[in-house]
Amino acid sequence: MKRAFPILGVLTAVLLSYALYEALVAAPTEQTMGDVQRIFYYHVPSAWTAFTLFLINFVASILYLVRRNPAADIVALVSAEVGVVFCTVVLVTGPIWARPVWGIWWAPGDIRLTSTLVLWLIYVSYLVLRRFSSSGQTPTLAAALAVLGALCVPFVYFSIWFFRTQHPQPVMGGGGSIDPRMLHVLLINWLAFSCFAFMVCWSRYRLESLQREVEQAHALESLLDPRGSLR
């Protein structure tokens, strides 16, 4: 696995470079919005990647609640961390795109925007709980909070299907449409972002596992005297 990581890193770097070229150069210019629309190739894939990571967090949290598997708890933690990063990208790129198109940075009444912010706050709360709580019940409480957060994901995604918002209709399904060349670039960027997210999660998983092993070793040492007998 250690040998595979550098190879995956090189492939991911190449894929990200190719995706950048496709988004900024190769993709056709949208007739109404012009070049500002190209942020679409970062805004949407970031959202999809965040949703995927939150889904992984949900599954891992359920596994932990059922089996108390430490590995599942680590997967839940790292997927939430990386998911929050991508969700932050969504919240940053959204207003940057909205300002020249809608004339405003933020539409408070837009259900998609508001629900995405709520989703982000839930997972930030999850990470704060994991970081600052030292209770033995912290993983269980965090897993329960993760289940709540996961329930918000489909609401965020389908909100523009059932509510009138500033956002346009879905580009795939729901009455929307997209140029095949734009769809190709969109999927390439999603693949690149997914590979990058996987690499970061992989690194964080290894680091978190090592950190917990060290903490367990220190805890064991604290129970033993220098001669190795129990205090």
C-alpha positions as CSV (number, residue, x, y, z in Angstrom):
1,M,0.0,0.0,0.0
2,K,2.9,2.4,0.7
3,R,4.2,1.9,-2.8
4,A,0.8,2.6,-4.3
5,F,0.5,6.0,-2.6
6,P,3.2,7.8,-4.6
7,I,1.8,6.4,-7.8
8,L,-1.7,7.5,-6.9
9,G,-0.3,10.9,-6.0
10,V,1.3,11.3,-9.5
11,L,-1.8,10.1,-11.2
12,T,-4.0,12.5,-9.2
13,A,-1.7,15.5,-9.9
14,V,-1.9,14.7,-13.7
15,L,-5.6,14.3,-13.5
16,L,-6.0,17.6,-11.6
17,S,-3.9,19.4,-14.2
18,Y,-5.9,17.9,-17.0
19,A,-9.1,18.9,-15.3
20,L,-7.9,22.4,-14.8
21,Y,-7.1,22.7,-18.5
22,E,-10.5,21.3,-19.5
23,A,-12.3,23.7,-17.2
24,L,-10.5,26.9,-18.1
25,V,-9.6,26.3,-21.7
26,A,-11.3,23.4,-23.4
27,A,-14.8,23.7,-22.1
28,P,-17.1,25.8,-24.3
29,T,-18.0,29.3,-23.0
30,E,-21.6,29.5,-21.6
31,Q,-23.6,32.0,-23.8
32,T,-25.4,33.8,-21.0
33,M,-22.9,34.0,-18.1
34,G,-19.7,33.9,-20.1
35,D,-16.4,32.8,-18.5
36,V,-17.7,33.3,-14.9
37,Q,-19.7,30.1,-15.5
38,R,-16.4,28.1,-15.4
39,I,-16.5,28.2,-11.6
40,F,-19.3,25.6,-12.1
41,Y,-16.6,23.0,-12.7
42,Y,-15.3,23.5,-9.2
43,H,-18.4,24.4,-7.3
44,V,-20.5,21.4,-8.3
45,P,-17.8,18.7,-8.1
46,S,-16.8,20.0,-4.7
47,A,-20.4,19.6,-3.6
48,W,-20.6,16.1,-5.0
49,T,-17.3,15.2,-3.3
50,A,-18.5,16.6,0.0
51,F,-21.8,14.6,-0.2
52,T,-19.9,11.4,-1.0
53,L,-17.6,11.9,2.0
54,F,-20.6,12.7,4.3
55,L,-22.2,9.5,3.0
56,I,-19.0,7.6,3.9
57,N,-19.1,9.3,7.3
58,F,-22.7,8.1,7.8
59,V,-22.0,4.5,6.9
60,A,-18.9,4.4,9.1
61,S,-20.8,6.0,12.0
62,I,-23.5,3.4,11.8
63,L,-20.9,0.6,11.7
64,Y,-19.3,2.1,14.8
65,L,-22.6,2.3,16.7
66,V,-23.4,-1.3,15.8
67,R,-20.0,-2.9,16.3
68,R,-17.8,-0.4,18.1
69,N,-15.1,-0.8,15.5
70,P,-12.3,1.6,16.1
71,A,-11.4,1.5,12.4
72,A,-14.9,2.6,11.4
73,D,-14.6,5.5,13.9
74,I,-11.4,6.7,12.3
75,V,-13.0,6.5,8.8
76,A,-15.9,8.5,10.1
77,L,-13.6,11.1,11.5
78,V,-11.3,11.6,8.5
79,S,-14.2,11.6,6.0
80,A,-15.9,14.3,8.0
81,E,-12.7,16.4,8.1
82,V,-12.1,16.3,4.4
83,G,-15.9,16.6,3.7
84,V,-16.0,19.9,5.6
85,V,-13.1,21.2,3.5
86,F,-14.9,20.5,0.3
87,C,-18.2,21.9,1.7
88,T,-16.3,25.1,2.6
89,V,-15.1,25.3,-1.0
90,V,-18.8,25.1,-2.1
91,L,-19.8,27.9,0.3
92,V,-16.9,30.1,-0.9
93,T,-17.3,29.5,-4.7
94,G,-21.1,29.9,-4.5
95,P,-21.1,33.6,-3.6
96,I,-18.2,34.3,-5.9
97,W,-20.3,32.9,-8.8
98,A,-23.5,34.5,-7.5
99,R,-22.3,38.0,-7.3
100,P,-21.9,38.7,-11.1
101,V,-24.8,36.5,-12.1
102,W,-27.5,37.3,-9.4
103,G,-26.1,40.7,-8.4
104,I,-25.8,39.6,-4.7
105,W,-23.3,37.6,-2.7
106,W,-25.9,35.7,-0.7
107,A,-29.6,35.1,-0.9
108,P,-30.9,34.5,2.6
109,G,-34.2,33.1,1.4
110,D,-32.6,30.5,-0.9
111,I,-33.2,27.1,0.6
112,R,-30.2,25.5,-1.2
113,L,-27.8,28.1,0.2
114,T,-29.3,28.0,3.7
115,S,-29.5,24.2,4.0
116,T,-25.9,23.9,2.8
117,L,-24.7,26.3,5.5
118,V,-26.7,24.3,8.1
119,L,-25.1,21.1,6.8
120,W,-21.6,22.7,7.1
121,L,-22.4,23.9,10.6
122,I,-23.5,20.4,11.7
123,Y,-20.2,18.8,10.5
124,V,-18.1,21.6,12.0
125,S,-19.9,20.9,15.3
126,Y,-19.1,17.2,14.8
127,L,-15.4,18.1,14.4
128,V,-15.4,20.5,17.4
129,L,-17.0,17.7,19.5
130,R,-14.3,15.2,18.4
131,R,-11.5,17.7,19.0
132,F,-12.4,19.2,22.4
133,S,-14.4,16.5,24.2
134,S,-12.3,14.0,26.2
135,S,-15.3,11.9,27.4
136,G,-15.2,8.2,26.7
137,Q,-18.6,8.6,25.1
138,T,-17.4,11.1,22.5
139,P,-17.2,8.7,19.6
140,T,-20.8,7.5,20.3
141,L,-22.1,11.1,20.6
142,A,-20.3,12.1,17.4
143,A,-21.6,9.1,15.5
144,A,-25.2,10.1,16.5
145,L,-24.5,13.6,15.4
146,A,-23.1,12.3,12.1
147,V,-26.4,10.4,11.5
148,L,-28.3,13.7,11.9
149,G,-26.0,15.5,9.5
150,A,-26.3,12.8,6.9
151,L,-30.1,13.2,6.9
152,C,-29.5,16.8,5.7
153,V,-27.5,15.7,2.7
154,P,-30.5,14.5,0.6
155,F,-32.5,17.6,1.6
156,V,-29.7,19.9,0.4
157,Y,-29.4,18.0,-2.9
158,F,-33.2,17.7,-3.7
159,S,-34.1,21.2,-2.4
160,I,-34.1,22.8,-5.8
161,W,-36.4,20.0,-7.1
162,F,-39.2,20.9,-4.7
163,F,-38.6,24.5,-3.7
164,R,-38.3,27.7,-5.8
165,T,-34.8,29.0,-5.3
166,Q,-32.3,31.3,-7.0
167,H,-30.5,28.1,-8.1
168,P,-31.2,26.8,-11.6
169,Q,-32.9,23.5,-12.1
170,P,-30.6,20.4,-11.9
171,V,-28.4,20.0,-14.9
172,M,-29.0,16.2,-14.9
173,G,-32.6,15.2,-14.4
174,G,-35.4,17.4,-13.0
175,G,-35.9,19.2,-16.3
176,G,-32.4,20.5,-16.7
177,S,-30.0,20.0,-19.5
178,I,-26.3,20.4,-20.1
179,D,-24.0,20.5,-23.1
180,P,-22.3,17.1,-23.5
181,R,-18.9,18.8,-23.6
182,M,-19.6,20.6,-20.4
183,L,-20.8,17.3,-18.8
184,H,-17.5,15.7,-19.8
185,V,-15.5,18.4,-18.1
186,L,-17.7,18.3,-15.0
187,L,-17.2,14.6,-14.6
188,I,-13.5,14.9,-15.2
189,N,-13.2,17.4,-12.4
190,W,-15.4,15.3,-10.1
191,L,-13.1,12.4,-10.7
192,A,-10.0,14.5,-10.0
193,F,-11.5,15.9,-6.8
194,S,-12.5,12.4,-5.7
195,C,-9.0,11.1,-6.2
196,F,-7.5,14.0,-4.3
197,A,-10.0,13.5,-1.5
198,F,-9.2,9.8,-1.3
199,M,-5.5,10.6,-1.0
200,V,-6.1,13.0,1.8
201,C,-8.4,10.6,3.6
202,W,-5.8,7.8,3.2
203,S,-3.1,10.0,4.7
204,R,-5.3,11.2,7.6
205,Y,-6.4,7.6,8.3
206,R,-2.8,6.4,8.6
207,L,-1.8,9.4,10.8
208,E,-4.9,9.0,13.1
209,S,-4.2,5.3,13.5
210,L,-0.6,6.0,14.5
211,Q,-1.6,8.7,16.9
212,R,-4.1,6.4,18.6
213,E,-1.5,3.7,18.9
214,V,0.9,6.1,20.6
215,E,-1.8,7.3,22.9
216,Q,-2.7,3.7,23.9
217,A,1.0,2.9,24.5
218,H,1.3,6.0,26.7
219,A,-1.8,5.0,28.6
220,L,-0.4,1.5,29.2
221,E,2.9,2.9,30.4
222,S,1.1,5.1,32.9
223,L,-0.4,1.9,34.5
224,L,2.9,0.2,34.9
225,D,5.8,1.1,37.1
226,P,9.4,1.2,35.8
227,R,9.8,-2.5,36.7
228,G,6.7,-3.5,34.7
229,S,4.5,-4.3,37.6
230,L,1.0,-2.8,38.1
231,R,0.8,0.1,40.5
